């Protein structure tokens, strides 16, 4: 076990030594600041004020740091998060094959399954680190600008309209972060699986992004409403359930069971594909 942890630590050191690993953190900070600045424009605040006042609530009370954090989160997380998770996961095996360092690694007494397990766990850790960073940094910059206050949740695509007091609102926000990261793990797992095939790192990244963009587009087409549950992004939106007045626990458990089942299947496919590859020539 100590050897496994030593190898895992080495994999993390190698992962976070790459500059592209940190691109996601820097990009999200920059985008958060831009969105925060744009949300200060009168036109941007006018629609929020109208919705709140029609519902009988005060704009100043609910246009707070946590409300801005949620706006930042839903505006950026799946597009930018998917991009950088695809980039890192698509690189983790394919880049080493391209550089020729994986052949040297396989000369050592370590099984291919163990090697892939270590690399996949590094992807998992990176996914949760990026997911928590996005959520916490958005809350930090929002709170610095607007301070504490009530939590206004509005996501028309998911039929969400809710208001919470500061205490319960923050509890729900923090509770949603691990579920958000768990949803994003499907992106990382897909990129990891493609990285294990005989393809370039860029091809694995682009293929992962293309699949999730296509899945999201098809899911949003009204004519496909009857088969909506077949699309992966439908289940990835399960984390929004935390922000409903009555949390749909049974539905969320079903969604995450589906996602974890898909992730496990993709990992098995990755192992089988990697085992069949020839690195001698």
N, C-alpha and C positions, 0 to 999 in steps of 0.2 A: 504493500500500500504506500509506503514511504517513497518507493521508486516511482510509482504512478504519479504521486503528488509532485515529485521533482520534475518529471517529464511534463506534467501539466503546467507547472510554473515556468518551465523553459518555453513552452508553446505560447503562453501569455506574454512573456518577455519579447519573444519574436514578433508576436502580433502587434503589440503596442509600440514596438520600435519602428514600425512602418509609418511614414508620414500620412498616408491615405487613411489610416485607422482613425486619426484625429480630425480628419476633414469634416466629418459629420458634426462633431461637437462645435467646431468653429463656425460652420455654416448655420447651424441652428441658432447660435447666439446672435449672429448677424441678422438673420431673418426675423428673430424675435424683436430685436430693437427696431427694425423697419416697420413691422406690423404695429408695434406699440406706438410709434410716431404717427403712423397713418390713422390709428384709432383716435387720435386727439383732434383730427379734423372735424369741423362742425357737421359736415355732410355725413361722415361716418357715424357720428353719435346720434344723429337725428332719428334714424330708424329705431335705434335702441330706446331712445327716450319715448318715442311714440308707442312702442309695444308695451313698455313698462307702465306708462301712464294710463293707457287704455285698460290695463289689468288692475289699476288702482294702486300701483306701487311707485315709490319715489325713485327717480333716476339716480340721484346722488347716493342713495343708500345701496343700490345694487350694481352700479357701474363701478366696480371695485377691482382690486388686484387679482382676485381669484376668477372673476368674470373675464377679465382680459386674458388671464392664463388659459382659460378654457377656449377662448377664441383663437389664441395662438396655437393651441394643441390641435384643434380640429382642422385648422387651416394648413398645417405643415406636416403633421406626423406621418401620414401614410405616403405622401408624395416624396418628401425629403428623406423620411425614415426608410422607406423602401429603397430609395436610390443608394444610400450609404450602406445599408445592410446587405444589399445585393453586391455592392462593390467589395466589401470585406469578405463575405461568405463565398463569393465567386472566385476570390483570389486564394483562399486559404489552402487549397490543394493544387489547383491548376497553376498557380504562380510558381510554386516550388517545383512542379514538374517542368515548367518552361525554363526555369533557372538551372535545372539539373541537380538541385540540392536534395530532392526527394530520393534519388537513387543512392546517395551516400547515407541517408537516414535509414533506408531499408537494408543496408549492409549490416546494420547493428542488430543485436538479438531482440527485436521487437516485432510482434505480429502486426499485420496490416489492419486487423480489426481494432487492436489496441491503439494504433496510430490514429485511425479515423475517429475513434471514440474521444481521444484527447483533443483532436482538432474540432470535433463537433461541440464538445463542452466549452471550448474557447469561444466558439460562435454563440453559444447560449449565454455565456457570461457577458460577452460584448453586447448582445441584444438587450439584455436587462440593464446593463450600464447605460447604454444610449437611451433606452426608454425612460429610465428614471431621470437621467440628465435633462431630457427634453421637458418632462413634466415639472421638475423642481426648478429648473432655470426659468421656465415660463412663469411660474408662480413668483419667483424672486423678482424678476424685472417688472412684473405687473404690480406686485405689492409695493415696490420702491416708488413706482409712479403714482398709483392710485390709493395705496394703503389698504387697510382691512375693511371689510364690509360684507354685505349679503352676496349670495352667489346666484347669479342669473344664468340658467342653462337654456340655450336655444340652439337646436340643431334640426332644421326643417326636414332634411333628408331622412332622419330617423324618427320624425314626429315627436321631438323632445321640446317641451316648454315647461320649465320648473324653476321654482325659487326656493332657496334655502337660507336659513340664518347662518352667520359666520361659522359657528362651531360645527353643526351638522354638515355644512357645505364643505369645510376643509376635510372632515372625516371621509366624506364620499370621494373627494378629489384624490386624497392619498390612497384610498382603497382601490381606485380605478387604475392607478399606475402599474401595479404588477399584472393586472389583467390586460392592460394595453401592451406591455412587453410580451406577454404570453401570446397575444394576437400577432405581434410583429415577428415572433419566432417562426411562423410559417414562411415568411419571406426569407429569413436566414437559412432555414432548412432546405428550401427549394434551391437557393444559390449554392449551398453546400453540396447537395446531391448532384447538380449539374457540373460542379467543379471536379467531381470524381470521375466524370466521363472524359474521353479524349477530346478535349476542346480547350481553346485559349481562354485565359481569364476574362478578357473582354467579352467573349462570346457567352460565357456563363452569366456574367453580369447583365448583359443586354437581354438574354433569353429570359432571365428571371423577371426583369422589369417589364418586358413585353407581355409575359403571361399575366402578371397581376394587373397591369393596365387594361388588357383585354378582358380579363375576368370582371373588373370593376365596370367597364363600359357595357358589357353584355348584361350585367346585373341591373344596371340603371335603365335598360330599355323596357318600356311598359309591357310590350308583347311577351316578354319572358318572365312575367310576374309568377306564372304558374310553376316555373322551374327554378325560382330564385334560390331555393335551398341547396341546389346543386353547385352554386358558385361559392368559391372559398371565401371571397371577401364578404359575403353575407354573414358568415359565422365569425369572421374577424371583427365585425362591428359589435360583438356581444358585450364588450366592455362599457358601451353606452348604457347598458341596463342598470349600472350602479347609480346613474343619475335620475332614474325614474322614481316617482314617489313610492310606488310598490315595486321593489326589486324582483324581477322575474327569475328567481333562483333556478327553478327547474329548467327553464329554457336556456339559461346561461350555462348550466352544467352540461346540457346536451350539446351546445355549440362548442364548448371547449373540449368535450370528449371527442367530437368530430375532428376538431383541429389537431388534437394530440394523436388521434388515430392516423390522420394523414401524415403528420410529421414522422411518426414511427415507421410508416410504410416507406416514406422517402429515404429515411436513414437506412433501412434494409436494402432498398434499391441501390443506394450509394455504396454500401459495403459490397454488394454483389458485383457491381460494375467495377469497383476498384480492385477487387480480388481477381477479376478476369483480365486485367490489363497486364501488359508485358513492358517492364521498364529496363530490360536488358539491352535492347537494341537502340 
